[in-house]
Structures are given as structure tokens and as C-alpha cells.
Amino acid sequence: MKVAVIEPGSILGVLGGGQLGAMFTLAACRLGYRVAVWDPDPEAPAHLVATHSFPVPFNDPHILERFARLVSVVTYEWENIPAELCRALEQQMPVRPSSAVLSVIQDRLEQKGFLASNGFPVPRFAGLTVPDQLARTVREVGYPALCKTATAGYDGKGQWRIPRESDVPSVERALVESARPGMRWIVESLVPFERELSILVVRGADGQSCSYPLVENEHEEGILRITRVPAPGSSAMAERAAALACQVVDRLEGVGVFCLELFQLPGGELLINEVAPRPHNSGHYTLDVCSVSQFEQQVRAICGMPLGEVRLLSPAVMVNLIGDDAAMFMKKDADCRTLLDIPGAVLHLYGKREMRPRRKMGHVTFLGETLDQALDRAKQFRRTMRD
Ligand code: AMP
């Protein structure tokens, strides 16, 4: 299929201005594009690097018209932007991934329903529209379970564990307290996974796709902490994950970069936790150890250019800098030599002025001759961070 190419020199639109939007913008500028960033928060990192900046609410109709006149294609850097805005923009230009894909993905119940009805492996789940259905819904799924808001949750926010029946009343109270009109929840079985994995897939408008290596992730309090690249384990497992990921994105008819978050069960079976319709925190290593990063692929895919060859140039370990972790770089008089002295360390800071608990402030990629060497370097850094 021949796809119209959006030429370098054009202006690309991105909805959302966090670090993923900033990294997309930098990748686009390197390929000769200009970028318009729309994010209501004037302090959002991508505004610092954008060619055109729209720090206004997403429901402003005048800005919609101005933004639409300016840009040749639109993408987004996270799934919690309004789908109706994407639908309105789609009347005038391509939105990639499409608003239809966004609508399926941004609601956990829709997403799990789509995956399950297409035969893809997911944890047992059931939907909930009023908190007093909680006990009945958990019985359908089985204990232990996890309840999540259907929309707008991320990094473990809006999630409640329900290990046993006696935990239901307190979670029910929490749902009542946080409920807003029309809110829905999903109850999932709490998976006894052996490890968490993820994999990036890029799919062009012509339907061609490619995947990145399977990686292993460690979370703390629901937030990604460490990514190991490539995931230790058999190549058969990596091939299975890649085939699964490509099939899911094909079935979605998605155009852009996608990430599948996976649980590996003790027997080796893979379950899909969730699909992100955008570059992913666990793919940041691609900036430092891949010939073409996930952000450059996002630019190529949405502009109808050929996708880049995926080539891993070195094993790596990525460590997120969360909240206070960033103090050693951001506070006057703090000593950041502990990190910068470690060989193979590549530092990324996102330019967020305020350090807040649980906030992603930056990350460090540690390169090594082997994954073990990269891991040792990451461990050395984490020890000095804790001291
Ligand atoms: P999420 O926001 O859905 O990606 O969840 C954040 C983290 O919570 C995941 O990376 C897992 O560590 C954990 N988690 C989410 N869903 C489940 C589940 N069904 N079973 C076990 N752990 C889960």
C-alpha cells in the first residue's frame, strides 16, 4: 500500500506535553520537522522544546481551530487525553493512532474486552458500575483480586488490592469516596506473576510492523523502577511475546508506537496487562542503545516514512529517577559525581522544576559489555542513592 508521506519541514501536532512528548519533539526536530505541543500545563516539559506551544485547556474550540490549521498530522503522548478532541481533529487531518484505537485503549474495560474477544490472553476480569456490586463482582473473578478505575488511572493510581473477602468493605468505601458520575471500575484477578515484561511494536500506515527486544521490568508501588534489556530468558519466549504484540497491534489496526505490558506466569504463559498506544517508559533505553529510538519510530510511523531497522547496540539497564531521587542533580551543592563517575551511565532529566513524591523526574541508562555489567553499575548507583 502506498501511503502519503508528510514531508520534513511540516508541523506535527502532539497532545500532551510530558517527557514522552518532549522526547518525541526532539526526535521530530532531528528529522527536520517542527512540532506544536498542546498541553494545559504551562510547565509541561515538552513546551520547553516545542516550536509552537499551546498551554491551554483541551476543550478550547478556538485553539482547536488554530492547532488544526497549523499541523499536518496529530499524535499523543498518553492515553488520557480526550478522545472527542482526537475525533474532532480527525475530521481535518490524520490522527495516529486513530481516535477509534484511543477509545478502545483508554478504557480498561473496553481494552480488556477487545483483547479477550479477539482471543488474546488476559487476566480474568469483570466490570463494575456501582460500588455495592463489588463483592459479587470479585466472586466472579475470584480472590485475590485487584480493582482499578476503568479510565484515567496510571502508575498504580486508582487501584485497590482485595486479597480476601474481609477486604471488600474498606475497598467499597474507598470507591464510594472517590466515585464521580458515570464512573466504572474493572476487577481483575491478582496475577501471581513470576516477572513483568514489556515489548514495543511499531506499525506504519501501510501495515508493516516491527518489534523491539523483550525487556524485563521491576515496579515499586505500581511505578516502573528498573528495566533490563534484553529480558534474560529463552529466545523462544521473546519470539512468542513479539508475535503476540504484533498480532494485537495488527488487530487494532494501530498506526504508531505501541507497548504491551505482560505478566509471565510460573509455567511460562504470558498474559497481557495492558496496551499503551504510545512510546513507553520501559522503552527509554532505545534512546541510548538502539540505532532508531522509539520516538524516531513514532515520527516515522505517523509521517508515513519507512520504519527504522531495530538494532540493539548494547545491553542496558534503565533506572527511573522518581521524586527525591533527582535531588542529587537538582539541588544546589548536591554532589552528582557519584552517578557521573560510573562508566556507561547516560543521564536524562526532564526539566520538571518541582520534585514531588512518585513524580518521574528523569532516568539513567547504564550501558555494559554484558547485561550483568550494566546491572552491577545500576546497583552501584542505587546503593549510593540510598546512602
Ligand atoms: P497498571 O497501572 O494496570 O499497569 O498496573 C501497575 C502495576 O500494578 C503493574 O505493573 C503490576 O505490577 C500491578 N498489577 C496490575 N494489574 C495486576 C494484576 N491483574 N495482577 C497482579 N498485578 C497487577
Boltz pocket constraint, residues with backbone or C-beta under 6 A from the ligand:
constraints:
  - pocket:
      binder: B
      contacts: [[A, 123], [A, 146], [A, 153], [A, 154], [A, 155], [A, 156], [A, 157], [A, 188], [A, 189], [A, 190], [A, 191], [A, 192], [A, 196], [A, 219], [A, 222], [A, 223], [A, 261], [A, 273], [A, 274]]
      max_distance: 6.0
